[in-house]
Amino acid sequence: MATHNKAVVAGGGPVGALAAIALARQGWHVQVFDKWPLPASKPSSQDTRAYLLNLSARAQRAFKLFDVDVTPLIAPHGGLLATIFYDKNGAVLRKFEVPVKDPPTSLRIFRDEISRLLIDEAQRLHPGKISFRFSTPVVAVNLEAHTVRVASDSGHNNVKEVPYDLLVGADGANSLVRSQLQATMPSGYVRRIRHQGVYTTTGVAVPADELPGHAFFEIHSFEEGAVFWNGRGDSDVRTGFFTASVVSDRIQAGDTEWLHERVKKGLPRLPARAKNAILEFMQSRPDFYPISSWTHVSQLHGPKVVLMGDAAHTMTPILGQGLNCGLEDVAIFAQTLEQHQGNVDTALPAYNTVRWPDVEALLNINELVANKDYLLNPEDQSAAHRLWVNSYCVLLKLHMATRTVLHKLGPSFFAPPLVPMLQGSVPYRQVASDMHTDGMMWAGVLALTAAGIAHLLQ
């Protein structure tokens, strides 16, 4: 176990803060640098970027491994988290209801909220072993000298060099650490698909008697995008809009009359207060924010460097697995490092061997699910890759149909499709394997049917 080694963590978000806790637990001295100010305990209602994230059993297991106390996050949920997806006609596409108790298996939280909790937990669990430096970005990485350069202000005027024995790249979708590694890796190390989608959100004041008294998350789809409506108990209620950038351009130009008609006459299951709130918000011509490019790396590490979270695997938010996968990255790396008695040089390739197949499986599933609904740019996909996507979309549909039927026939034995992955901690590669199994089963059924028909026609 390391006793004197120095670790630098680029990124002080949830993944970076948990990585700091995990390393300090093994005796490392950790410095965390983040370009943003120290996060507030909760974003303001005027914050148009903030939205509630889902923390599944996968994340809870990581917290438990490092003795992180998430009890303060439980009470606002009112004992239940209900999630519903509606189509453009108001029909329920998917519905989940998960009890929220201690210990929780699912939570809805703001990114800043979980970041701040983990920062506070780091100081409680490992006083003196972890230092956090906010508004202090990592601006350069020297992979040969094993140093980073950090700046104490946005103008980069006060720059200092910090040595490391391990560098954790947890600096998000536009990771500087990943870009530095990319320069040393073979061609094709990073593959990106740009998003054409954008989003915006706002807080909404709602009387308690109009709310269900527990945490809820609803997605209401229509032709031009989707409106989401979510909250916890009688507080933290937000609405928002996901759409294509060409649509947001119209809204910011003041062209909202068509949206008024669409929201008022469509979206039959969206509450009246939510309809009024989203229309008033759109009339204010809010800022819209792009969804980060879907990013797939071929390796999760470099010399004394490991990538975690969005720096390692940026995906669309449609499955709600980005943060959960990132927190699980930390748990698996920490276990691997401990197995190798703190030897970074042997632990890094071992971690890549264990973790990369799961990350690849999740990215592939995410791409399939998001390809239609989340506006992935087809210009970034080769013809061969598009053929692969279309072929595997058929497999995914067969898997969804098969598991839906099995769940209806034996709900005690079979979960609804994708739920063990979304709410539980089933390995992502197991879901990919199940897709292939179901596809092979249907291929066999079709082959036997064709053989039987051919035999009858003889």
SEVEX-473563 format. One record per residue (C-alpha): residue number from 1; x, y, z. Coordinates in steps of 0.001 Angstrom, whole numbers, plus 500000, padded with zeros to 6 digits. Example, Ala and Ser with C-alpha at 12.3 -4.5 7.8 and 13.67 -1.06 7.14 Angstrom:
<site 1 <512300 495500 507800>>;
<site 2 <513670 498940 507140>>;
REM end
This chain:
<site 1 <500000 500000 500000>>;
<site 2 <501301 503461 499081>>;
<site 3 <502498 505590 502008>>;
<site 4 <504407 508469 500394>>;
<site 5 <503196 508554 496793>>;
<site 6 <501734 511756 495400>>;
<site 7 <498625 511775 493245>>;
<site 8 <497218 514632 491221>>;
<site 9 <493545 514581 490252>>;
<site 10 <492506 516847 487378>>;
<site 11 <488842 517640 487994>>;
<site 12 <487066 518168 491301>>;
<site 13 <483627 516913 490260>>;
<site 14 <481994 513791 491675>>;
<site 15 <484373 511339 489969>>;
<site 16 <487499 513322 490833>>;
<site 17 <486444 513838 494450>>;
<site 18 <485644 510137 494906>>;
<site 19 <488981 509211 493280>>;
<site 20 <490722 511431 495840>>;
<site 21 <488925 509627 498675>>;
<site 22 <489823 506219 497228>>;
<site 23 <493513 507099 496870>>;
<site 24 <493790 508732 500307>>;
<site 25 <492275 505579 501772>>;
<site 26 <495289 503677 500377>>;
<site 27 <497816 506113 501830>>;
<site 28 <498275 508504 498909>>;
<site 29 <498709 512259 499345>>;
<site 30 <496263 513778 496882>>;
<site 31 <496003 517209 495280>>;
<site 32 <492803 517970 493356>>;
<site 33 <492702 520834 490858>>;
<site 34 <489526 522133 489214>>;
<site 35 <489002 525086 486863>>;
<site 36 <485617 525987 488373>>;
<site 37 <484914 527655 491760>>;
<site 38 <483956 525545 494753>>;
<site 39 <480439 524241 493974>>;
<site 40 <477493 525389 496043>>;
<site 41 <475517 522808 497973>>;
<site 42 <472693 523277 495479>>;
<site 43 <472344 525287 492239>>;
<site 44 <470077 528331 492135>>;
<site 45 <466717 528113 490418>>;
<site 46 <468051 530524 487756>>;
<site 47 <470884 528169 486778>>;
<site 48 <469918 527136 483239>>;
<site 49 <472534 524362 483063>>;
<site 50 <471558 522451 486206>>;
<site 51 <469510 519275 486106>>;
<site 52 <468956 516330 488402>>;
<site 53 <471046 513210 487781>>;
<site 54 <470233 509634 488658>>;
<site 55 <472523 507760 491044>>;
<site 56 <471791 504046 490743>>;
<site 57 <472858 501018 492794>>;
<site 58 <476122 501083 490823>>;
<site 59 <477051 504446 492364>>;
<site 60 <475751 503512 495811>>;
<site 61 <478021 500479 495831>>;
<site 62 <481021 502707 495114>>;
<site 63 <480058 505070 497946>>;
<site 64 <479712 502175 500373>>;
<site 65 <483138 500815 499405>>;
<site 66 <484767 504078 500542>>;
<site 67 <482498 504739 503580>>;
<site 68 <480885 507810 501994>>;
<site 69 <477773 508881 503901>>;
<site 70 <474945 509868 501531>>;
<site 71 <472276 509951 504245>>;
<site 72 <471667 513723 503829>>;
<site 73 <470498 513086 500258>>;
<site 74 <467759 510616 501197>>;
<site 75 <465147 512725 503015>>;
<site 76 <464208 515088 500122>>;
<site 77 <463011 512117 498050>>;
<site 78 <459945 511461 500195>>;
<site 79 <460592 507720 500208>>;
<site 80 <460057 507093 496476>>;
<site 81 <461512 507899 493063>>;
<site 82 <459059 507591 490159>>;
<site 83 <460347 507789 486581>>;
<site 84 <458038 507924 483546>>;
<site 85 <458765 508328 479829>>;
<site 86 <455850 509418 477600>>;
<site 87 <455628 509361 473820>>;
<site 88 <454170 512227 471772>>;
<site 89 <450637 510856 472252>>;
<site 90 <450952 510655 476023>>;
<site 91 <451311 506868 476115>>;
<site 92 <453686 505488 478753>>;
<site 93 <456846 504101 477153>>;
<site 94 <458601 503128 480383>>;
<site 95 <457765 503517 484042>>;
<site 96 <459872 502726 487118>>;
<site 97 <459107 503220 490797>>;
<site 98 <461981 502709 493212>>;
<site 99 <461689 503019 497030>>;
<site 100 <464270 505435 498452>>;
<site 101 <465374 504239 501867>>;
<site 102 <468572 503831 503865>>;
<site 103 <470732 502496 502294>>;
<site 104 <469360 503841 499007>>;
<site 105 <469492 502046 495660>>;
<site 106 <468573 505105 493615>>;
<site 107 <468755 508879 494130>>;
<site 108 <468110 512031 492079>>;
<site 109 <470758 514681 492754>>;
<site 110 <472310 517781 491235>>;
<site 111 <475898 517440 490062>>;
<site 112 <477044 520297 492326>>;
<site 113 <475187 518726 495227>>;
<site 114 <476979 515373 495027>>;
<site 115 <480289 517114 494285>>;
<site 116 <480008 519216 497438>>;
<site 117 <478983 516226 499546>>;
<site 118 <482003 514226 498335>>;
<site 119 <484368 517174 498926>>;
<site 120 <483084 517457 502500>>;
<site 121 <483304 513690 502969>>;
<site 122 <486915 513726 501724>>;
<site 123 <487857 516151 504497>>;
<site 124 <485911 514174 507096>>;
<site 125 <487275 510774 506139>>;
<site 126 <490881 511734 505394>>;
<site 127 <491811 515030 507068>>;
<site 128 <495159 516371 505939>>;
<site 129 <495587 513859 503102>>;
<site 130 <493566 515628 500395>>;
<site 131 <493823 519226 499250>>;
<site 132 <491296 520786 496870>>;
<site 133 <492235 523790 494727>>;
<site 134 <489308 525369 492917>>;
<site 135 <489563 528029 490202>>;
<site 136 <492932 526384 489561>>;
<site 137 <492909 524518 486232>>;
<site 138 <495480 522053 484977>>;
<site 139 <496774 523785 481841>>;
<site 140 <499475 521354 480683>>;
<site 141 <500713 517813 481288>>;
<site 142 <504296 516626 480848>>;
<site 143 <503975 512868 480460>>;
<site 144 <507727 512287 480421>>;
<site 145 <508555 514363 483499>>;
<site 146 <505353 513283 485308>>;
<site 147 <504331 516844 486126>>;
<site 148 <501315 519060 485543>>;
<site 149 <501205 522816 485244>>;
<site 150 <498383 524526 487111>>;
<site 151 <497213 528137 486969>>;
<site 152 <495674 529957 489901>>;
<site 153 <493617 532323 487757>>;
<site 154 <491815 532258 484408>>;
<site 155 <494550 534358 482835>>;
<site 156 <497157 531657 483596>>;
<site 157 <499505 534320 484986>>;
<site 158 <500457 532433 488125>>;
<site 159 <501543 529007 486891>>;
<site 160 <503350 526378 488919>>;
<site 161 <504569 522865 488219>>;
<site 162 <503331 519982 490336>>;
<site 163 <504954 516510 490240>>;
<site 164 <502921 513320 490461>>;
<site 165 <503369 509570 490816>>;
<site 166 <499838 509077 489486>>;
<site 167 <497664 511438 487457>>;
<site 168 <493903 510901 487424>>;
<site 169 <492183 512503 484439>>;
<site 170 <488667 513197 485709>>;
<site 171 <488381 516550 483959>>;
<site 172 <485218 515905 482001>>;
<site 173 <484104 515631 478410>>;
<site 174 <486650 518163 477122>>;
<site 175 <489487 516536 479043>>;
<site 176 <492908 518157 478754>>;
<site 177 <494508 515018 480177>>;
<site 178 <492884 512882 477478>>;
<site 179 <494028 515261 474756>>;
<site 180 <497613 515042 476056>>;
<site 181 <497436 511243 476051>>;
<site 182 <495959 511269 472561>>;
<site 183 <499143 512870 471240>>;
<site 184 <501126 509800 472371>>;
<site 185 <498640 507171 471240>>;
<site 186 <498197 505498 467835>>;
<site 187 <495801 506945 465271>>;
<site 188 <492193 506218 466185>>;
<site 189 <492815 506402 469939>>;
<site 190 <489803 508705 470289>>;
<site 191 <486613 508417 468228>>;
<site 192 <484008 511167 468492>>;
<site 193 <480475 511666 467246>>;
<site 194 <479149 515186 467615>>;
<site 195 <475708 515849 469035>>;
<site 196 <473266 518100 467279>>;
<site 197 <471162 518374 470431>>;
<site 198 <471025 521168 473017>>;
<site 199 <469229 521643 476326>>;
<site 200 <468247 524267 478885>>;
<site 201 <466541 524138 482304>>;
<site 202 <465027 526382 484954>>;
<site 203 <463653 526101 488459>>;
<site 204 <459898 526325 489015>>;
<site 205 <457996 527378 492142>>;
<site 206 <455144 524901 492650>>;
<site 207 <452653 524703 495562>>;
<site 208 <453131 521525 497578>>;
<site 209 <449545 520382 496965>>;
<site 210 <450277 520128 493216>>;
<site 211 <453198 517755 493710>>;
<site 212 <453209 514029 494468>>;
<site 213 <455171 514338 497725>>;
<site 214 <458034 512195 496452>>;
<site 215 <460817 512449 493888>>;
<site 216 <459684 512285 490269>>;
<site 217 <461199 512474 486800>>;
<site 218 <459126 512722 483627>>;
<site 219 <460107 512982 479974>>;
<site 220 <457410 514157 477536>>;
<site 221 <458412 513701 473905>>;
<site 222 <457097 515451 470814>>;
<site 223 <458253 516010 467234>>;
<site 224 <460811 518730 467935>>;
<site 225 <462303 517307 471130>>;
<site 226 <461284 516613 474700>>;
<site 227 <460220 518510 477812>>;
<site 228 <461341 517165 481152>>;
<site 229 <459641 517771 484479>>;
<site 230 <461311 516636 487659>>;
<site 231 <461702 517343 491347>>;
<site 232 <462124 515943 494825>>;
<site 233 <459267 516108 497300>>;
<site 234 <457905 519647 497417>>;
<site 235 <461181 521339 496458>>;
<site 236 <463877 521452 493768>>;
<site 237 <461332 521320 490932>>;
<site 238 <462726 522004 487470>>;
<site 239 <461563 521929 483900>>;
<site 240 <463662 521940 480774>>;
<site 241 <463739 521403 477049>>;
<site 242 <465901 519162 474882>>;
<site 243 <465865 519813 471144>>;
<site 244 <467981 520183 468020>>;
<site 245 <470193 523255 467681>>;
<site 246 <468215 524447 464638>>;
<site 247 <465103 524573 466838>>;
<site 248 <466854 526434 469658>>;
<site 249 <468009 529008 467107>>;
<site 250 <464369 529716 466259>>;
<site 251 <463476 530089 469928>>;
<site 252 <466347 532460 470622>>;
<site 253 <465231 534520 467628>>;
<site 254 <461828 534949 469289>>;
<site 255 <459942 532423 467137>>;
<site 256 <457929 530597 469829>>;
<site 257 <454324 530746 468622>>;
<site 258 <454576 527293 467051>>;
<site 259 <455931 525913 470346>>;
<site 260 <453006 527427 472237>>;
<site 261 <450602 525541 469997>>;
<site 262 <452611 522323 470298>>;
<site 263 <452858 522389 474090>>;
<site 264 <449316 523556 474781>>;
<site 265 <447584 521168 472380>>;
<site 266 <450079 518319 472591>>;
<site 267 <451909 516771 475532>>;
<site 268 <448647 515570 477100>>;
<site 269 <450261 514189 480268>>;
<site 270 <452415 517219 481082>>;
<site 271 <450892 519109 484067>>;
<site 272 <449393 522520 483320>>;
<site 273 <451857 524305 485588>>;
<site 274 <454747 522652 483763>>;
<site 275 <453303 523717 480390>>;
<site 276 <452991 527315 481535>>;
<site 277 <456470 527264 483060>>;
<site 278 <458224 525898 479978>>;
<site 279 <456412 528315 477649>>;
<site 280 <457232 531322 479832>>;
<site 281 <460828 530133 479994>>;
<site 282 <461074 529738 476208>>;
<site 283 <459628 533220 475666>>;
<site 284 <462547 534595 477700>>;
<site 285 <464904 533340 474950>>;
<site 286 <467128 531348 477328>>;
<site 287 <470637 530144 476639>>;
<site 288 <470877 526602 475302>>;
<site 289 <473854 524329 475976>>;
<site 290 <475257 521680 473644>>;
<site 291 <475459 518077 474734>>;
<site 292 <479075 516949 474709>>;
<site 293 <480328 514812 471844>>;
<site 294 <479983 511046 472267>>;
<site 295 <483593 509957 472839>>;
<site 296 <485139 506489 472750>>;
<site 297 <488800 505900 473672>>;
<site 298 <490652 502694 472875>>;
<site 299 <492617 502692 476135>>;
<site 300 <491881 504025 479607>>;
<site 301 <495444 504746 480693>>;
<site 302 <498857 506083 479753>>;
<site 303 <502213 506291 481570>>;
<site 304 <501235 506855 485216>>;
<site 305 <497907 508273 484016>>;
<site 306 <494372 506920 484279>>;
<site 307 <491213 508329 482712>>;
<site 308 <487887 508172 484558>>;
<site 309 <484347 509439 484092>>;
<site 310 <483526 511614 481085>>;
<site 311 <487235 511966 480319>>;
<site 312 <487245 508224 479583>>;
<site 313 <483756 507760 478148>>;
<site 314 <481519 510658 477165>>;
<site 315 <478028 509495 476259>>;
<site 316 <474549 510857 475762>>;
<site 317 <472419 511275 478911>>;
<site 318 <469618 509069 477573>>;
<site 319 <470557 506046 479740>>;
<site 320 <471623 508051 482788>>;
<site 321 <474835 506048 483107>>;
<site 322 <477619 508590 482577>>;
<site 323 <478104 509493 486240>>;
<site 324 <477259 506005 487504>>;
<site 325 <479850 504464 485206>>;
<site 326 <482408 507088 486277>>;
<site 327 <481922 506366 489976>>;
<site 328 <482227 502651 489246>>;
<site 329 <485497 503415 487399>>;
<site 330 <486883 504713 490698>>;
<site 331 <485813 501626 492632>>;
<site 332 <487306 499178 490141>>;
<site 333 <490561 501125 489787>>;
<site 334 <490965 501362 493561>>;
<site 335 <490432 497617 493940>>;
<site 336 <492915 496909 491150>>;
<site 337 <495512 499273 492638>>;
<site 338 <495144 497622 496037>>;
<site 339 <495564 494162 494489>>;
<site 340 <498835 495405 492979>>;
<site 341 <499944 496839 496341>>;
<site 342 <500054 500391 495024>>;
<site 343 <502266 499587 492032>>;
<site 344 <500917 501994 489419>>;
<site 345 <502944 500545 486539>>;
<site 346 <501336 497098 486849>>;
<site 347 <497928 498276 488113>>;
<site 348 <497165 500547 485135>>;
<site 349 <497266 497892 482367>>;
<site 350 <495479 495451 484676>>;
<site 351 <492718 498006 485255>>;
<site 352 <492396 498586 481521>>;
<site 353 <492035 494827 480932>>;
<site 354 <489268 494561 483521>>;
<site 355 <487401 497784 482848>>;
<site 356 <487639 498536 479150>>;
<site 357 <485303 495717 477926>>;
<site 358 <482535 497058 480187>>;
<site 359 <483091 500655 479092>>;
<site 360 <483087 499633 475430>>;
<site 361 <479846 497676 475883>>;
<site 362 <478130 500639 477543>>;
<site 363 <479296 503080 474866>>;
<site 364 <478025 500771 472133>>;
<site 365 <474628 500345 473807>>;
<site 366 <474433 504077 474441>>;
<site 367 <475188 504820 470800>>;
<site 368 <472492 502424 469620>>;
<site 369 <469826 503861 471919>>;
<site 370 <470863 507456 471231>>;
<site 371 <471419 507206 467498>>;
<site 372 <467849 508172 466589>>;
<site 373 <466529 510056 469596>>;
<site 374 <469615 512019 470598>>;
<site 375 <470665 513489 467268>>;
<site 376 <474106 511981 466807>>;
<site 377 <475709 513583 463767>>;
<site 378 <475725 511056 460880>>;
<site 379 <478597 512940 459241>>;
<site 380 <480897 511617 461983>>;
<site 381 <480012 507994 461210>>;
<site 382 <481506 506129 458270>>;
<site 383 <479286 504103 455940>>;
<site 384 <480641 500885 457447>>;
<site 385 <479955 502135 460946>>;
<site 386 <476425 503185 460000>>;
<site 387 <475839 499663 458698>>;
<site 388 <477063 498283 462026>>;
<site 389 <474763 500651 463935>>;
<site 390 <471716 499737 461850>>;
<site 391 <472429 496012 462218>>;
<site 392 <472870 496237 465966>>;
<site 393 <469766 498400 466312>>;
<site 394 <467841 495377 465042>>;
<site 395 <469520 493267 467735>>;
<site 396 <468620 495846 470378>>;
<site 397 <464968 495894 469288>>;
<site 398 <464828 492094 469381>>;
<site 399 <466397 492143 472849>>;
<site 400 <463905 494744 474106>>;
<site 401 <460950 492818 472694>>;
<site 402 <462192 489476 474041>>;
<site 403 <462872 490744 477553>>;
<site 404 <459550 492606 477642>>;
<site 405 <457679 489384 476820>>;
<site 406 <459718 487358 479321>>;
<site 407 <459052 489944 482035>>;
<site 408 <455303 489791 481384>>;
<site 409 <455365 485984 481476>>;
<site 410 <457531 485729 484571>>;
<site 411 <457956 489075 486359>>;
<site 412 <459548 487367 489363>>;
<site 413 <462266 485832 487198>>;
<site 414 <462847 488381 484417>>;
<site 415 <463370 492130 484796>>;
<site 416 <462150 494614 482163>>;
<site 417 <464709 495270 479404>>;
<site 418 <467775 497305 480429>>;
<site 419 <466488 497839 483994>>;
<site 420 <469164 495621 485641>>;
<site 421 <471755 497835 483962>>;
<site 422 <470004 501174 484557>>;
<site 423 <468976 500662 488173>>;
<site 424 <471190 497803 489305>>;
<site 425 <474848 496943 488940>>;
<site 426 <474762 494239 486271>>;
<site 427 <477968 494485 484170>>;
<site 428 <477402 496417 480979>>;
<site 429 <478995 493660 478927>>;
<site 430 <476379 491245 480289>>;
<site 431 <473646 493330 478640>>;
<site 432 <475580 493279 475363>>;
<site 433 <475928 489509 475704>>;
<site 434 <472180 489165 476318>>;
<site 435 <471518 491163 473137>>;
<site 436 <473595 488695 471135>>;
<site 437 <471931 485719 472836>>;
<site 438 <468454 486999 472017>>;
<site 439 <469524 487758 468449>>;
<site 440 <470916 484252 467999>>;
<site 441 <467731 482778 469453>>;
<site 442 <465558 484676 466972>>;
<site 443 <467908 483810 464130>>;
<site 444 <467502 480155 465088>>;
<site 445 <463713 480506 465242>>;
<site 446 <463635 482128 461807>>;
<site 447 <465960 479478 460347>>;
<site 448 <463801 476633 461725>>;
<site 449 <460646 478350 460475>>;
<site 450 <462135 478803 457010>>;
<site 451 <463273 475162 456969>>;
<site 452 <459793 474025 458009>>;
<site 453 <458112 476090 455285>>;
<site 454 <460566 474802 452703>>;
<site 455 <459859 471236 453795>>;
<site 456 <456102 471759 453481>>;
<site 457 <456493 473185 449988>>;
<site 458 <458435 470174 448721>>;
REM end
